[in-house]
């Protein structure tokens, strides 16, 4: 998908759609963005979960984090 369509052209195409088609397009775009965000969160979570498994990361409360940071000074 290397063909870049100017944003204004996209808007003109969307405006040419019926109201129902525009609503469907908005719903589809929203659902795709949600799925993209879920994949991004999963990609970010993978290294964190691995760090927890290997003991390189800690979990706890904010108070635990603050105490850990202060003890390192």
PDB file of N, CA, C and O in Angstrom, chain B, residues numbered from 101:
ATOM      1  N   UNK B 101       0.834  -1.179   0.000  1.00  0.00           N
ATOM      2  CA  UNK B 101       0.000   0.000   0.000  1.00  0.00           C
ATOM      3  C   UNK B 101       0.881   1.244   0.000  1.00  0.00           C
ATOM      4  O   UNK B 101       0.838   2.048   0.931  1.00  0.00           O
ATOM      5  N   UNK B 102       1.660   1.389  -1.032  1.00  0.00           N
ATOM      6  CA  UNK B 102       2.593   2.501  -1.131  1.00  0.00           C
ATOM      7  C   UNK B 102       1.988   3.728  -1.795  1.00  0.00           C
ATOM      8  O   UNK B 102       2.610   4.790  -1.812  1.00  0.00           O
ATOM      9  N   UNK B 103       0.786   3.598  -2.340  1.00  0.00           N
ATOM     10  CA  UNK B 103       0.148   4.740  -2.986  1.00  0.00           C
ATOM     11  C   UNK B 103      -0.433   5.664  -1.927  1.00  0.00           C
ATOM     12  O   UNK B 103      -1.385   5.310  -1.232  1.00  0.00           O
ATOM     13  N   UNK B 104       0.149   6.852  -1.812  1.00  0.00           N
ATOM     14  CA  UNK B 104      -0.316   7.807  -0.825  1.00  0.00           C
ATOM     15  C   UNK B 104      -1.360   8.703  -1.482  1.00  0.00           C
ATOM     16  O   UNK B 104      -1.105   9.340  -2.504  1.00  0.00           O
ATOM     17  N   UNK B 105      -2.540   8.734  -0.872  1.00  0.00           N
ATOM     18  CA  UNK B 105      -3.625   9.565  -1.379  1.00  0.00           C
ATOM     19  C   UNK B 105      -3.666  10.824  -0.524  1.00  0.00           C
ATOM     20  O   UNK B 105      -3.673  10.736   0.704  1.00  0.00           O
ATOM     21  N   UNK B 106      -3.693  11.988  -1.152  1.00  0.00           N
ATOM     22  CA  UNK B 106      -3.752  13.225  -0.367  1.00  0.00           C
ATOM     23  C   UNK B 106      -4.980  13.238   0.556  1.00  0.00           C
ATOM     24  O   UNK B 106      -6.060  12.775   0.187  1.00  0.00           O
ATOM     25  N   UNK B 107      -4.789  13.768   1.734  1.00  0.00           N
ATOM     26  CA  UNK B 107      -5.845  13.796   2.741  1.00  0.00           C
ATOM     27  C   UNK B 107      -7.104  14.476   2.214  1.00  0.00           C
ATOM     28  O   UNK B 107      -8.213  13.996   2.449  1.00  0.00           O
ATOM     29  N   UNK B 108      -6.943  15.573   1.513  1.00  0.00           N
ATOM     30  CA  UNK B 108      -8.109  16.300   0.970  1.00  0.00           C
ATOM     31  C   UNK B 108      -8.894  15.418   0.013  1.00  0.00           C
ATOM     32  O   UNK B 108     -10.124  15.473  -0.010  1.00  0.00           O
ATOM     33  N   UNK B 109      -8.202  14.606  -0.774  1.00  0.00           N
ATOM     34  CA  UNK B 109      -8.873  13.692  -1.693  1.00  0.00           C
ATOM     35  C   UNK B 109      -9.682  12.657  -0.928  1.00  0.00           C
ATOM     36  O   UNK B 109     -10.803  12.325  -1.313  1.00  0.00           O
ATOM     37  N   UNK B 110      -9.113  12.152   0.149  1.00  0.00           N
ATOM     38  CA  UNK B 110      -9.827  11.187   0.982  1.00  0.00           C
ATOM     39  C   UNK B 110     -11.099  11.819   1.531  1.00  0.00           C
ATOM     40  O   UNK B 110     -12.165  11.204   1.504  1.00  0.00           O
ATOM     41  N   UNK B 111     -10.987  13.037   2.024  1.00  0.00           N
ATOM     42  CA  UNK B 111     -12.170  13.731   2.551  1.00  0.00           C
ATOM     43  C   UNK B 111     -13.254  13.883   1.485  1.00  0.00           C
ATOM     44  O   UNK B 111     -14.440  13.704   1.760  1.00  0.00           O
ATOM     45  N   UNK B 112     -12.837  14.210   0.288  1.00  0.00           N
ATOM     46  CA  UNK B 112     -13.811  14.370  -0.799  1.00  0.00           C
ATOM     47  C   UNK B 112     -14.496  13.045  -1.115  1.00  0.00           C
ATOM     48  O   UNK B 112     -15.700  13.013  -1.366  1.00  0.00           O
ATOM     49  N   UNK B 113     -13.740  11.961  -1.104  1.00  0.00           N
ATOM     50  CA  UNK B 113     -14.333  10.639  -1.330  1.00  0.00           C
ATOM     51  C   UNK B 113     -15.326  10.302  -0.219  1.00  0.00           C
ATOM     52  O   UNK B 113     -16.416   9.797  -0.489  1.00  0.00           O
ATOM     53  N   UNK B 114     -14.952  10.579   1.019  1.00  0.00           N
ATOM     54  CA  UNK B 114     -15.836  10.275   2.144  1.00  0.00           C
ATOM     55  C   UNK B 114     -17.112  11.106   2.054  1.00  0.00           C
ATOM     56  O   UNK B 114     -18.206  10.597   2.298  1.00  0.00           O
ATOM     57  N   UNK B 115     -16.974  12.369   1.707  1.00  0.00           N
ATOM     58  CA  UNK B 115     -18.146  13.231   1.583  1.00  0.00           C
ATOM     59  C   UNK B 115     -19.075  12.765   0.473  1.00  0.00           C
ATOM     60  O   UNK B 115     -20.274  13.042   0.514  1.00  0.00           O
ATOM     61  N   UNK B 116     -18.542  12.063  -0.515  1.00  0.00           N
ATOM     62  CA  UNK B 116     -19.360  11.558  -1.615  1.00  0.00           C
ATOM     63  C   UNK B 116     -20.160  10.317  -1.213  1.00  0.00           C
ATOM     64  O   UNK B 116     -21.088   9.925  -1.922  1.00  0.00           O
ATOM     65  N   UNK B 117     -19.814   9.704  -0.096  1.00  0.00           N
ATOM     66  CA  UNK B 117     -20.535   8.527   0.380  1.00  0.00           C
ATOM     67  C   UNK B 117     -21.870   8.937   0.980  1.00  0.00           C
ATOM     68  O   UNK B 117     -22.071  10.083   1.384  1.00  0.00           O
ATOM     69  N   UNK B 118     -22.776   7.968   1.026  1.00  0.00           N
ATOM     70  CA  UNK B 118     -24.047   8.219   1.697  1.00  0.00           C
ATOM     71  C   UNK B 118     -23.792   8.310   3.201  1.00  0.00           C
ATOM     72  O   UNK B 118     -22.730   7.925   3.689  1.00  0.00           O
ATOM     73  N   UNK B 119     -24.780   8.822   3.921  1.00  0.00           N
ATOM     74  CA  UNK B 119     -24.660   8.932   5.377  1.00  0.00           C
ATOM     75  C   UNK B 119     -24.429   7.567   5.996  1.00  0.00           C
ATOM     76  O   UNK B 119     -23.606   7.429   6.901  1.00  0.00           O
ATOM     77  N   UNK B 120     -25.146   6.552   5.520  1.00  0.00           N
ATOM     78  CA  UNK B 120     -24.992   5.199   6.053  1.00  0.00           C
ATOM     79  C   UNK B 120     -23.588   4.668   5.791  1.00  0.00           C
ATOM     80  O   UNK B 120     -22.981   4.043   6.660  1.00  0.00           O
ATOM     81  N   UNK B 121     -23.080   4.920   4.591  1.00  0.00           N
ATOM     82  CA  UNK B 121     -21.726   4.466   4.260  1.00  0.00           C
ATOM     83  C   UNK B 121     -20.684   5.194   5.107  1.00  0.00           C
ATOM     84  O   UNK B 121     -19.697   4.593   5.529  1.00  0.00           O
ATOM     85  N   UNK B 122     -20.901   6.484   5.355  1.00  0.00           N
ATOM     86  CA  UNK B 122     -19.979   7.234   6.209  1.00  0.00           C
ATOM     87  C   UNK B 122     -19.992   6.683   7.626  1.00  0.00           C
ATOM     88  O   UNK B 122     -18.943   6.546   8.254  1.00  0.00           O
ATOM     89  N   UNK B 123     -21.179   6.368   8.127  1.00  0.00           N
ATOM     90  CA  UNK B 123     -21.284   5.792   9.470  1.00  0.00           C
ATOM     91  C   UNK B 123     -20.568   4.453   9.536  1.00  0.00           C
ATOM     92  O   UNK B 123     -19.856   4.172  10.500  1.00  0.00           O
ATOM     93  N   UNK B 124     -20.757   3.622   8.511  1.00  0.00           N
ATOM     94  CA  UNK B 124     -20.083   2.324   8.471  1.00  0.00           C
ATOM     95  C   UNK B 124     -18.572   2.506   8.407  1.00  0.00           C
ATOM     96  O   UNK B 124     -17.830   1.789   9.078  1.00  0.00           O
ATOM     97  N   UNK B 125     -18.119   3.456   7.606  1.00  0.00           N
ATOM     98  CA  UNK B 125     -16.685   3.736   7.500  1.00  0.00           C
ATOM     99  C   UNK B 125     -16.112   4.161   8.849  1.00  0.00           C
ATOM    100  O   UNK B 125     -15.047   3.695   9.252  1.00  0.00           O
ATOM    101  N   UNK B 126     -16.820   5.040   9.538  1.00  0.00           N
ATOM    102  CA  UNK B 126     -16.358   5.474  10.862  1.00  0.00           C
ATOM    103  C   UNK B 126     -16.261   4.292  11.819  1.00  0.00           C
ATOM    104  O   UNK B 126     -15.290   4.173  12.566  1.00  0.00           O
ATOM    105  N   UNK B 127     -17.257   3.425  11.798  1.00  0.00           N
ATOM    106  CA  UNK B 127     -17.247   2.254  12.669  1.00  0.00           C
ATOM    107  C   UNK B 127     -16.077   1.331  12.337  1.00  0.00           C
ATOM    108  O   UNK B 127     -15.396   0.831  13.232  1.00  0.00           O
ATOM    109  N   UNK B 128     -15.852   1.111  11.042  1.00  0.00           N
ATOM    110  CA  UNK B 128     -14.738   0.248  10.631  1.00  0.00           C
ATOM    111  C   UNK B 128     -13.392   0.845  11.014  1.00  0.00           C
ATOM    112  O   UNK B 128     -12.511   0.131  11.493  1.00  0.00           O
ATOM    113  N   UNK B 129     -13.228   2.134  10.809  1.00  0.00           N
ATOM    114  CA  UNK B 129     -11.971   2.798  11.175  1.00  0.00           C
ATOM    115  C   UNK B 129     -11.755   2.694  12.674  1.00  0.00           C
ATOM    116  O   UNK B 129     -10.647   2.400  13.123  1.00  0.00           O
ATOM    117  N   UNK B 130     -12.801   2.933  13.453  1.00  0.00           N
ATOM    118  CA  UNK B 130     -12.683   2.856  14.911  1.00  0.00           C
ATOM    119  C   UNK B 130     -12.262   1.445  15.343  1.00  0.00           C
ATOM    120  O   UNK B 130     -11.354   1.285  16.158  1.00  0.00           O
ATOM    121  N   UNK B 131     -12.925   0.434  14.795  1.00  0.00           N
ATOM    122  CA  UNK B 131     -12.599  -0.949  15.174  1.00  0.00           C
ATOM    123  C   UNK B 131     -11.171  -1.310  14.781  1.00  0.00           C
ATOM    124  O   UNK B 131     -10.478  -2.004  15.525  1.00  0.00           O
ATOM    125  N   UNK B 132     -10.731  -0.846  13.621  1.00  0.00           N
ATOM    126  CA  UNK B 132      -9.359  -1.130  13.202  1.00  0.00           C
ATOM    127  C   UNK B 132      -8.350  -0.431  14.101  1.00  0.00           C
ATOM    128  O   UNK B 132      -7.303  -0.999  14.412  1.00  0.00           O
ATOM    129  N   UNK B 133      -8.651   0.794  14.521  1.00  0.00           N
ATOM    130  CA  UNK B 133      -7.749   1.519  15.423  1.00  0.00           C
ATOM    131  C   UNK B 133      -7.662   0.808  16.773  1.00  0.00           C
ATOM    132  O   UNK B 133      -6.588   0.714  17.366  1.00  0.00           O
ATOM    133  N   UNK B 134      -8.810   0.307  17.255  1.00  0.00           N
ATOM    134  CA  UNK B 134      -8.817  -0.435  18.515  1.00  0.00           C
ATOM    135  C   UNK B 134      -7.929  -1.669  18.383  1.00  0.00           C
ATOM    136  O   UNK B 134      -7.122  -1.950  19.269  1.00  0.00           O
ATOM    137  N   UNK B 135      -8.073  -2.397  17.294  1.00  0.00           N
ATOM    138  CA  UNK B 135      -7.254  -3.591  17.088  1.00  0.00           C
ATOM    139  C   UNK B 135      -5.776  -3.242  16.959  1.00  0.00           C
ATOM    140  O   UNK B 135      -4.928  -3.961  17.488  1.00  0.00           O
ATOM    141  N   UNK B 136      -5.455  -2.156  16.269  1.00  0.00           N
ATOM    142  CA  UNK B 136      -4.061  -1.712  16.171  1.00  0.00           C
ATOM    143  C   UNK B 136      -3.497  -1.423  17.559  1.00  0.00           C
ATOM    144  O   UNK B 136      -2.377  -1.820  17.880  1.00  0.00           O
ATOM    145  N   UNK B 137      -4.277  -0.736  18.367  1.00  0.00           N
ATOM    146  CA  UNK B 137      -3.822  -0.378  19.713  1.00  0.00           C
ATOM    147  C   UNK B 137      -3.624  -1.627  20.558  1.00  0.00           C
ATOM    148  O   UNK B 137      -2.666  -1.711  21.327  1.00  0.00           O
ATOM    149  N   UNK B 138      -4.527  -2.603  20.420  1.00  0.00           N
ATOM    150  CA  UNK B 138      -4.379  -3.862  21.162  1.00  0.00           C
ATOM    151  C   UNK B 138      -3.091  -4.573  20.771  1.00  0.00           C
ATOM    152  O   UNK B 138      -2.376  -5.088  21.630  1.00  0.00           O
ATOM    153  N   UNK B 139      -2.795  -4.600  19.471  1.00  0.00           N
ATOM    154  CA  UNK B 139      -1.552  -5.248  19.029  1.00  0.00           C
ATOM    155  C   UNK B 139      -0.334  -4.504  19.566  1.00  0.00           C
ATOM    156  O   UNK B 139       0.655  -5.121  19.963  1.00  0.00           O
ATOM    157  N   UNK B 140      -0.412  -3.178  19.575  1.00  0.00           N
ATOM    158  CA  UNK B 140       0.696  -2.373  20.103  1.00  0.00           C
ATOM    159  C   UNK B 140       0.903  -2.646  21.596  1.00  0.00           C
ATOM    160  O   UNK B 140       2.037  -2.785  22.054  1.00  0.00           O
ATOM    161  N   UNK B 141      -0.179  -2.722  22.340  1.00  0.00           N
ATOM    162  CA  UNK B 141      -0.091  -3.014  23.772  1.00  0.00           C
ATOM    163  C   UNK B 141       0.509  -4.396  23.983  1.00  0.00           C
ATOM    164  O   UNK B 141       1.355  -4.580  24.859  1.00  0.00           O
ATOM    165  N   UNK B 142       0.077  -5.369  23.186  1.00  0.00           N
ATOM    166  CA  UNK B 142       0.608  -6.731  23.309  1.00  0.00           C
ATOM    167  C   UNK B 142       2.099  -6.762  22.994  1.00  0.00           C
ATOM    168  O   UNK B 142       2.865  -7.440  23.680  1.00  0.00           O
ATOM    169  N   UNK B 143       2.518  -6.028  21.954  1.00  0.00           N
ATOM    170  CA  UNK B 143       3.959  -5.966  21.623  1.00  0.00           C
ATOM    171  C   UNK B 143       4.746  -5.360  22.769  1.00  0.00           C
ATOM    172  O   UNK B 143       5.840  -5.827  23.086  1.00  0.00           O
ATOM    173  N   UNK B 144       4.200  -4.324  23.396  1.00  0.00           N
ATOM    174  CA  UNK B 144       4.887  -3.681  24.520  1.00  0.00           C
ATOM    175  C   UNK B 144       4.880  -4.555  25.758  1.00  0.00           C
ATOM    176  O   UNK B 144       5.813  -4.508  26.560  1.00  0.00           O
ATOM    177  N   UNK B 145       3.845  -5.345  25.917  1.00  0.00           N
ATOM    178  CA  UNK B 145       3.724  -6.181  27.116  1.00  0.00           C
ATOM    179  C   UNK B 145       4.668  -7.374  27.076  1.00  0.00           C
ATOM    180  O   UNK B 145       5.146  -7.818  28.120  1.00  0.00           O
ATOM    181  N   UNK B 146       4.942  -7.895  25.900  1.00  0.00           N
ATOM    182  CA  UNK B 146       5.764  -9.104  25.781  1.00  0.00           C
ATOM    183  C   UNK B 146       7.115  -8.967  26.489  1.00  0.00           C
ATOM    184  O   UNK B 146       7.460  -9.838  27.288  1.00  0.00           O
ATOM    185  N   UNK B 147       7.892  -7.914  26.231  1.00  0.00           N
ATOM    186  CA  UNK B 147       9.178  -7.796  26.937  1.00  0.00           C
ATOM    187  C   UNK B 147       9.002  -7.633  28.455  1.00  0.00           C
ATOM    188  O   UNK B 147       9.822  -8.117  29.235  1.00  0.00           O
ATOM    189  N   UNK B 148       7.944  -6.958  28.856  1.00  0.00           N
ATOM    190  CA  UNK B 148       7.698  -6.774  30.287  1.00  0.00           C
ATOM    191  C   UNK B 148       7.383  -8.104  30.954  1.00  0.00           C
ATOM    192  O   UNK B 148       7.904  -8.406  32.027  1.00  0.00           O
ATOM    193  N   UNK B 149       6.537  -8.892  30.320  1.00  0.00           N
ATOM    194  CA  UNK B 149       6.207 -10.206  30.878  1.00  0.00           C
ATOM    195  C   UNK B 149       7.439 -11.102  30.932  1.00  0.00           C
ATOM    196  O   UNK B 149       7.620 -11.854  31.890  1.00  0.00           O
ATOM    197  N   UNK B 150       8.279 -11.024  29.917  1.00  0.00           N
ATOM    198  CA  UNK B 150       9.520 -11.811  29.911  1.00  0.00           C
ATOM    199  C   UNK B 150      10.437 -11.364  31.043  1.00  0.00           C
ATOM    200  O   UNK B 150      11.063 -12.193  31.705  1.00  0.00           O
ATOM    201  N   UNK B 151      10.516 -10.050  31.264  1.00  0.00           N
ATOM    202  CA  UNK B 151      11.349  -9.533  32.353  1.00  0.00           C
ATOM    203  C   UNK B 151      10.826 -10.001  33.705  1.00  0.00           C
ATOM    204  O   UNK B 151      11.611 -10.299  34.606  1.00  0.00           O
ATOM    205  N   UNK B 152       9.520 -10.067  33.851  1.00  0.00           N
ATOM    206  CA  UNK B 152       8.958 -10.580  35.106  1.00  0.00           C
ATOM    207  C   UNK B 152       9.308 -12.046  35.291  1.00  0.00           C
ATOM    208  O   UNK B 152       9.655 -12.462  36.396  1.00  0.00           O
ATOM    209  N   UNK B 153       9.223 -12.832  34.232  1.00  0.00           N
ATOM    210  CA  UNK B 153       9.528 -14.264  34.317  1.00  0.00           C
ATOM    211  C   UNK B 153      10.985 -14.505  34.693  1.00  0.00           C
ATOM    212  O   UNK B 153      11.294 -15.414  35.463  1.00  0.00           O
ATOM    213  N   UNK B 154      11.868 -13.692  34.149  1.00  0.00           N
ATOM    214  CA  UNK B 154      13.297 -13.897  34.389  1.00  0.00           C
ATOM    215  C   UNK B 154      13.794 -13.181  35.644  1.00  0.00           C
ATOM    216  O   UNK B 154      14.968 -13.287  35.998  1.00  0.00           O
ATOM    217  N   UNK B 155      12.904 -12.456  36.311  1.00  0.00           N
ATOM    218  CA  UNK B 155      13.285 -11.771  37.547  1.00  0.00           C
ATOM    219  C   UNK B 155      13.977 -10.444  37.320  1.00  0.00           C
ATOM    220  O   UNK B 155      14.527  -9.874  38.261  1.00  0.00           O
ATOM    221  N   UNK B 156      13.965  -9.937  36.099  1.00  0.00           N
ATOM    222  CA  UNK B 156      14.605  -8.650  35.808  1.00  0.00           C
ATOM    223  C   UNK B 156      13.682  -7.473  36.113  1.00  0.00           C
ATOM    224  O   UNK B 156      14.119  -6.323  36.131  1.00  0.00           O
ATOM    225  N   UNK B 157      12.414  -7.763  36.349  1.00  0.00           N
ATOM    226  CA  UNK B 157      11.447  -6.703  36.659  1.00  0.00           C
ATOM    227  C   UNK B 157      10.760  -7.056  37.975  1.00  0.00           C
ATOM    228  O   UNK B 157      10.658  -8.224  38.352  1.00  0.00           O
ATOM    229  N   UNK B 158      10.301  -6.034  38.647  1.00  0.00           N
ATOM    230  CA  UNK B 158       9.601  -6.230  39.906  1.00  0.00           C
ATOM    231  C   UNK B 158       8.171  -5.726  39.739  1.00  0.00           C
ATOM    232  O   UNK B 158       7.884  -4.894  38.879  1.00  0.00           O
ATOM    233  N   UNK B 159       7.297  -6.241  40.568  1.00  0.00           N
ATOM    234  CA  UNK B 159       5.941  -5.703  40.598  1.00  0.00           C
ATOM    235  C   UNK B 159       5.600  -5.354  42.034  1.00  0.00           C
ATOM    236  O   UNK B 159       6.117  -5.955  42.976  1.00  0.00           O
ATOM    237  N   UNK B 160       4.729  -4.382  42.185  1.00  0.00           N
ATOM    238  CA  UNK B 160       4.335  -3.952  43.515  1.00  0.00           C
ATOM    239  C   UNK B 160       3.525  -2.684  43.445  1.00  0.00           C
ATOM    240  O   UNK B 160       3.074  -2.277  42.375  1.00  0.00           O
ATOM    241  N   UNK B 161       3.344  -2.072  44.572  1.00  0.00           N
ATOM    242  CA  UNK B 161       2.559  -0.851  44.673  1.00  0.00           C
ATOM    243  C   UNK B 161       3.458   0.361  44.424  1.00  0.00           C
ATOM    244  O   UNK B 161       4.676   0.239  44.294  1.00  0.00           O
ATOM    245  N   UNK B 162       2.837   1.506  44.364  1.00  0.00           N
ATOM    246  CA  UNK B 162       3.596   2.752  44.227  1.00  0.00           C
ATOM    247  C   UNK B 162       4.518   2.937  45.437  1.00  0.00           C
ATOM    248  O   UNK B 162       5.649   3.404  45.304  1.00  0.00           O
ATOM    249  N   UNK B 163       4.027   2.573  46.584  1.00  0.00           N
ATOM    250  CA  UNK B 163       4.848   2.676  47.795  1.00  0.00           C
ATOM    251  C   UNK B 163       6.068   1.762  47.690  1.00  0.00           C
ATOM    252  O   UNK B 163       7.163   2.144  48.101  1.00  0.00           O
ATOM    253  N   UNK B 164       5.886   0.557  47.142  1.00  0.00           N
ATOM    254  CA  UNK B 164       7.012  -0.362  46.943  1.00  0.00           C
ATOM    255  C   UNK B 164       8.037   0.252  45.997  1.00  0.00           C
ATOM    256  O   UNK B 164       9.240   0.186  46.247  1.00  0.00           O
ATOM    257  N   UNK B 165       7.556   0.846  44.917  1.00  0.00           N
ATOM    258  CA  UNK B 165       8.455   1.463  43.940  1.00  0.00           C
ATOM    259  C   UNK B 165       9.222   2.615  44.580  1.00  0.00           C
ATOM    260  O   UNK B 165      10.433   2.741  44.401  1.00  0.00           O
ATOM    261  N   UNK B 166       8.515   3.444  45.321  1.00  0.00           N
ATOM    262  CA  UNK B 166       9.161   4.584  45.965  1.00  0.00           C
ATOM    263  C   UNK B 166      10.233   4.107  46.951  1.00  0.00           C
ATOM    264  O   UNK B 166      11.334   4.656  46.985  1.00  0.00           O
ATOM    265  N   UNK B 167       9.915   3.103  47.740  1.00  0.00           N
ATOM    266  CA  UNK B 167      10.877   2.570  48.717  1.00  0.00           C
ATOM    267  C   UNK B 167      12.084   1.974  47.999  1.00  0.00           C
ATOM    268  O   UNK B 167      13.220   2.153  48.438  1.00  0.00           O
ATOM    269  N   UNK B 168      11.841   1.268  46.903  1.00  0.00           N
ATOM    270  CA  UNK B 168      12.939   0.665  46.144  1.00  0.00           C
ATOM    271  C   UNK B 168      13.833   1.749  45.559  1.00  0.00           C
ATOM    272  O   UNK B 168      15.057   1.639  45.627  1.00  0.00           O
ATOM    273  N   UNK B 169      13.249   2.781  44.991  1.00  0.00           N
ATOM    274  CA  UNK B 169      14.036   3.879  44.406  1.00  0.00           C
ATOM    275  C   UNK B 169      14.830   4.610  45.463  1.00  0.00           C
ATOM    276  O   UNK B 169      15.997   4.937  45.248  1.00  0.00           O
ATOM    277  N   UNK B 170      14.215   4.871  46.604  1.00  0.00           N
ATOM    278  CA  UNK B 170      14.907   5.588  47.675  1.00  0.00           C
ATOM    279  C   UNK B 170      16.033   4.765  48.282  1.00  0.00           C
ATOM    280  O   UNK B 170      17.033   5.322  48.736  1.00  0.00           O
ATOM    281  N   UNK B 171      15.880   3.450  48.295  1.00  0.00           N
ATOM    282  CA  UNK B 171      16.926   2.605  48.866  1.00  0.00           C
ATOM    283  C   UNK B 171      18.150   2.509  47.949  1.00  0.00           C
ATOM    284  O   UNK B 171      19.226   2.109  48.394  1.00  0.00           O
ATOM    285  N   UNK B 172      17.992   2.873  46.680  1.00  0.00           N
ATOM    286  CA  UNK B 172      19.095   2.818  45.729  1.00  0.00           C
ATOM    287  C   UNK B 172      19.946   4.064  45.740  1.00  0.00           C
ATOM    288  O   UNK B 172      21.024   4.077  45.146  1.00  0.00           O
ATOM    289  N   UNK B 173      19.495   5.103  46.393  1.00  0.00           N
ATOM    290  CA  UNK B 173      20.249   6.373  46.404  1.00  0.00           C
ATOM    291  C   UNK B 173      21.429   6.331  47.318  1.00  0.00           C
ATOM    292  O   UNK B 173      22.156   7.318  47.434  1.00  0.00           O
TER     293      UNK B 173
END
